[in-house]
């Protein structure tokens, strides 16, 4: 008898096994392009014209014009007649509030983060990955260095995954296939710079996998950071970091000291999450 042909695993099972979202059905290209336009709005950008959106997204100008019309009709953008440009509509704020209310995890972690930040005069942040960047969910800043006093880091702030301790540790905790996809995207974004950056990124990932944390200097000469990644009660993978003033003579000691603090903080947050879950 011929060997029985085993059925193909369901896409949901593949998603569960690999950590990579998989479905047989094709996505909507128009919807994806419309969402790319919404991503073009960042802090410091109040309004954008069709021409500016086309430059930021690399989409053809006629496509952008059709999409902005649809986004205005759907209430995600509004047209400013004085500036002749588009602004985000209030529904975006409602979505942000819905996201915040969907999980208590950051709110539970916040008092523990604040305690560490205030006691050590350091910065503590909690973030999750979004495409090739980390998005802060909570941030407490008490470091006295010049960068921390002037740089705004709040919920919603984005930082590059490949240049930060919080991002490298988050990358290290991803399933291999997902991590390789992300690294390929980062390489494409960095272009020629990736040749010189690649080895450093891989060292950071290896450090996190070996020790449970990694170190990085996103603000060279000003701030160092240690970062770790861990799962939350909502099955979300979170990144946590402690950043502190750069001191070359104390660098090794500081890295070890704050790595130990970070490990304790992760354990404290996970315990608080377990207690809250009952």
Secondary structure as UniProt FT lines:
FT   HELIX           11..18
FT   HELIX           29..39
FT   TURN            43..44
FT   HELIX           50..57
FT   HELIX           61..73
FT   TURN            74..75
FT   STRAND          77..80
FT   TURN            81..84
FT   STRAND          85..88
FT   HELIX           91..101
FT   HELIX           105..120
FT   STRAND          123..130
FT   TURN            131..132
FT   STRAND          133..141
FT   HELIX           146..150
FT   TURN            155..156
FT   STRAND          158..160
FT   HELIX           161..163
FT   HELIX           165..172
FT   HELIX           176..190
FT   HELIX           191..193
FT   HELIX           194..211
FT   STRAND          214..219
FT   TURN            220..222
FT   STRAND          223..231
FT   TURN            233..234
FT   STRAND          237..245
FT   HELIX           248..250
FT   HELIX           251..277
//
